Amino acid sequence: MPPVRPARPEDIPALLAVLNPIITRGGTTAIETPLSEAELAAWCFGAPRAACCFVALDPGGAPMAFQVLDRDPALPAGWADIGTFARREPRIRGAGTALFGATRDAARATGLHAINATIRADNAGGLAFYESLGFETYRVKPAVPLRDGTPVDRILKRYPLV
């Protein structure tokens, strides 16, 4: 598995180089417009919502995947949303699992009770990934429209921390 460390503000350009191509390609993330450096920095480090952000490093030491926890006020108290993003090429196996170990431990250390993953129903890879980590479906939001109006269900999965 690749090494993992907490994200740092200077990682933001590398994280955008991972995230924005995923957004532009479409089909896996609910984020539909590329983010700016300021938007990603606020998501990863902005108080009070940012709970933690970790990066997985490629053999050269560059960030090639990241995972962020966000305290969304729409969720129950003690819950946080998770987002996981990894570059496609070259892909390094085990990055998501390595990231989740660090994220889960940090979430427990900060007193969170559960982690929520909201995944597009058409994202088979994302659904399989979170299920492999032990997330279980607890709700489905039917026919949430994309920007172009296409309805896509959102599957909400929960990982209990207590």
For each residue, the residues with C-beta under 8 A, 3 or more apart:
1: 94 95 97 98
2: 56 57 58 64 65 92 94 95 98
3: 56 57 98
4: 54 55 56 57 98 99 101 102
5: 54 55 57
6: 52 53 54 55 102
7: 11 15 44 45 53 54 55 63 66 68
8: 11
9: 12 41 45
10: 13
11: 7 8 14 15 55 63 66
12: 9 15 16 37 40 41 44
13: 10 16 17 37
14: 11 17 18 55 62 63
15: 7 11 12 18 19 40 44 55 63 66 85
16: 12 13 19 20 34 35 37 40
17: 13 14 20 21 87
18: 14 15 21 22 63 64 65 66 85 86 87
19: 15 16 22 23 31 34 35 40 66 85
20: 16 17 23 24 34 35
21: 17 18 24 25 87 88
22: 18 19 25 28 29 85 88
23: 19 20 26 29 31 32 33 34 35
24: 20 21 34
25: 21 22 28
26: 23 29 32
27: 120 122 123
28: 22 25 120 123 125 126
29: 22 23 26 32 83 85 120 123
30: 118 120 144 154
31: 19 23 35
32: 23 26 29 146 147
33: 23 147
34: 16 19 20 23 24
35: 16 19 20 23 31 39 40 43
36: 39 40
37: 12 13 16 40 41
38: 41 42
39: 35 36 42 43
40: 12 15 16 19 35 36 37 43 44
41: 9 12 37 38 44 45 46
42: 38 39 45 46 50
43: 35 39 40 46 49 50 68 70
44: 7 12 15 40 41 50 53 66 68
45: 7 9 41 42 50 53
46: 41 42 43 49 50
47: 50
48: 71
49: 43 46 70 71 72 73
50: 42 43 44 45 46 47 53 68 69 70 71
51: 69 70 71 80 106 107 110 112
52: 6 68 69 102 103 106 107 110
53: 6 7 44 45 50 66 67 68 69
54: 4 5 6 7 66 67 99 102 103 106
55: 4 5 6 7 11 14 15 63 64 65 66 99
56: 2 3 4 63 64 65 66 86 92 95 96 98 99
57: 2 3 4 5 60 61 62 63 64
58: 2 61 62 63 64 90 92
59: 92
60: 57
61: 57 58
62: 14 57 58
63: 7 11 14 15 18 55 56 57 58 66
64: 2 18 55 56 57 58 86 87 92 95
65: 2 18 55 56 84 85 86 87 92 95 96 99
66: 7 11 15 18 19 44 53 54 55 56 63 84 85 99
67: 53 54 82 83 84 85 96 99 100 102 103
68: 7 43 44 50 52 53 82 83
69: 50 51 52 53 80 81 82 103 106 107 112 115
70: 43 49 50 51 80 81 82 83
71: 48 49 50 51 75 79 80 81
72: 49 75 79 80 81 116
73: 49
74:
75: 71 72 79 80 81 116
76: 79 113 114
77: 113
78: 111 112 113 114
79: 71 72 75 76 112 113 114 115 116
80: 51 69 70 71 72 75 107 112 114 115 116
81: 69 70 71 72 75 115 116 117 118
82: 67 68 69 70 103 115 116 117 159
83: 29 67 68 70
84: 65 66 67 96 99 100 126 129
85: 15 18 19 22 29 65 66 67
86: 18 56 64 65 91 92 95 96
87: 17 18 21 64 65 90 91
88: 21 22 91
89:
90: 58 87
91: 86 87 88
92: 2 56 58 59 64 65 86 95
93:
94: 1 2 97 98
95: 1 2 56 64 65 86 92 98 99
96: 56 65 67 84 86 99 100 129 133
97: 1 94 100 101 132 133
98: 1 2 3 4 56 94 95 101 102
99: 4 54 55 56 65 66 67 84 95 96 102 103
100: 67 84 96 97 103 104 133
101: 4 97 98 104 105
102: 4 6 52 54 67 98 99 105 106
103: 52 54 67 69 82 99 100 106 107 115
104: 100 101 107 108 115 159 161
105: 101 102 108 109
106: 51 52 54 69 102 103 109 110
107: 51 52 69 80 103 104 110 112 115 161
108: 104 105 111 112 161
109: 105 106
110: 51 52 106 107
111: 78 108
112: 51 69 78 79 80 107 108 115 161
113: 76 77 78 79 160 161 162
114: 76 78 79 80 158 159 160 161 162
115: 69 79 80 81 82 103 104 107 112 135 158 159 161
116: 72 75 79 80 81 82 156 157 158
117: 81 82 126 130 135 156 157 158 159
118: 30 81 141 154 155 156 157
119: 123 126 127 130 154 155 157
120: 27 28 29 30 123 126 152 153 154 155
121: 127 140 152 153 154 155
122: 27 152
123: 27 28 29 119 120 126 127
124: 127 128
125: 28 128 129
126: 28 84 117 119 120 123 129 130
127: 119 121 123 124 130 131 155 157
128: 124 125 131 132
129: 84 96 125 126 132 133
130: 117 119 126 127 133 135 157 159
131: 127 128 134 135 136 157
132: 97 128 129
133: 96 97 100 129 130 159
134: 131 159
135: 115 117 130 131 157 158 159
136: 131 157 158 159
137: 140 155 156 157
138: 156 157 158
139: 156
140: 121 137 153 154 155 156
141: 118 144 153 154 156
142: 151 153
143: 151 152 153
144: 30 141 151 152 153 154
145: 149 150 151 152
146: 32 149 150 151 152
147: 32 33
148:
149: 145 146
150: 145 146
151: 142 143 144 145 146
152: 120 121 122 143 144 145 146
153: 120 121 140 141 142 143 144
154: 30 118 119 120 121 140 141 144
155: 118 119 120 121 127 137 140
156: 116 117 118 137 138 139 140 141
157: 116 117 118 119 127 130 131 135 136 137 138
158: 114 115 116 117 135 136 138
159: 82 104 114 115 117 130 133 134 135 136
160: 113 114
161: 104 107 108 112 113 114 115
162: 113 114
